[in-house]
């Protein structure tokens, strides 16, 4: 007995923008308008957060100068607590990689991040150390839901 299944479609997710993939899946199911409505909603949400940050910071550059940033050629490059203390960050965003890759860890990101050097920063003093959801920031494929949740986390950090 031969069983027939539906057509097979392969989506090479790696290296392709999630917006492209969303449009492709919607087109496959004959609902491109649904994808465009979701993308419009997403763009409005992102624009709202950009506007809030622009109002708070204006045209001032935030973060590090390009020459002083850690090398991004290798994912997950370490920086020292001395580096964080030297930069005296206003906000510090922390992702606990160990909690999603290794399961429960003996030392949490919070225990590591809130050491004596970091406690001297503006971020600690002003309660601006933000612990991001590691599932979205480290594990997700970067789709509509996860990127939307990431934007929500940044929005909440500044409000």
C-alpha positions in Angstrom: 0.0 0.0 0.0 1.4 3.4 -1.0 0.5 6.4 1.1 0.5 9.8 -0.4 1.4 12.8 1.7 1.1 16.5 0.9 3.7 18.4 -1.0 7.1 18.9 0.7 8.6 22.4 0.9 12.0 23.0 2.3 12.8 26.3 3.8 16.5 27.1 4.3 16.1 29.2 7.4 19.8 29.7 8.1 21.1 33.0 6.7 17.8 34.3 5.5 15.9 37.1 7.2 12.9 36.0 9.2 10.7 38.5 7.4 11.5 36.8 4.1 10.6 33.4 5.6 7.3 34.7 7.0 6.3 36.1 3.6 7.3 32.8 1.9 5.3 30.7 4.3 2.3 33.0 3.9 2.5 32.9 0.1 2.7 29.1 0.3 -0.6 29.0 2.1 -2.1 31.6 -0.1 -2.4 34.3 2.7 0.3 36.9 1.9 -2.0 39.6 3.3 -1.8 38.0 6.7 2.0 38.1 6.7 1.9 41.8 5.7 -0.5 42.7 8.5 1.8 40.9 11.0 4.8 42.7 9.6 3.0 46.1 9.7 2.1 45.4 13.4 5.7 44.5 14.1 7.2 47.6 12.4 4.8 49.8 14.3 5.9 48.2 17.6 9.6 48.6 16.7 9.0 52.2 15.5 7.3 53.0 18.8 10.3 51.7 20.9 12.7 53.6 18.6 10.7 56.8 19.1 10.8 56.3 22.9 14.5 55.7 22.9 15.1 58.7 20.5 13.1 60.9 22.9 15.1 59.8 25.8 18.6 59.9 24.2 18.2 62.2 21.2 21.1 61.9 18.7 23.6 61.0 21.4 25.6 57.9 20.6 25.0 55.1 23.1 27.1 52.1 23.6 30.7 51.9 22.6 32.6 53.5 19.8 33.1 51.0 17.0 36.8 50.6 17.7 36.2 49.8 21.4 33.5 47.3 20.9 34.3 43.6 21.6 35.2 41.7 18.4 31.9 40.4 17.0 33.7 37.9 14.6 33.3 35.3 17.3 29.9 34.7 18.9 29.9 35.1 22.6 33.2 36.8 23.1 33.8 37.5 26.8 34.3 40.9 28.3 35.6 41.5 31.8 33.9 43.0 34.8 36.7 45.6 34.8 35.6 46.5 31.3 32.0 47.0 32.4 33.1 49.0 35.4 35.4 51.2 33.2 32.5 51.9 30.8 30.2 52.8 33.7 27.1 51.7 31.7 23.7 53.2 32.2 22.0 49.9 31.3 23.4 46.4 31.3 21.5 43.7 29.5 22.3 40.2 30.6 21.5 36.9 29.0 22.0 33.7 31.1 23.4 31.4 28.4 24.0 28.6 31.0 20.4 28.4 32.0 19.3 27.4 28.5 22.3 25.5 27.3 23.4 23.7 30.4 20.2 23.7 32.3 20.3 24.9 35.9 23.7 26.3 36.7 25.3 26.6 40.1 26.2 30.2 39.4 23.5 32.3 37.8 24.0 35.3 35.5 22.6 37.5 38.3 25.2 36.2 40.8 28.0 36.8 38.2 26.7 40.2 37.0 26.1 41.7 40.4 29.6 41.6 41.7 31.5 44.4 43.5 32.8 46.0 40.2 29.4 46.0 38.5 27.8 47.4 41.7 29.8 50.6 41.2 28.1 51.3 37.8 25.2 53.5 37.0 23.4 50.5 35.7 23.4 48.8 39.2 22.9 52.0 41.1 19.8 52.9 39.1 18.4 49.4 39.0 19.1 49.2 35.2 20.5 45.7 35.0 18.1 43.9 32.8 17.9 40.1 32.7 16.6 39.2 29.3 14.7 36.0 28.5 17.5 33.6 27.4 15.1 31.5 25.4 14.3 34.4 23.1 17.7 35.9 22.9 19.9 32.8 22.7 17.8 29.9 21.4 15.1 31.3 19.2 15.3 31.4 15.4 14.5 35.1 15.3 10.9 34.9 14.1 8.0 37.3 14.5 7.1 36.1 18.0 10.5 36.0 19.4 11.7 39.3 17.9 8.5 40.9 19.1 9.1 39.6 22.6 12.7 41.0 22.4 11.3 44.4 21.6 8.9 44.1 24.5 11.8 43.4 26.9 13.8 46.4 25.7 10.6 48.6 25.9 10.0 47.4 29.5 13.6 48.1 30.4 13.3 51.8 29.5 9.8 52.3 31.1 
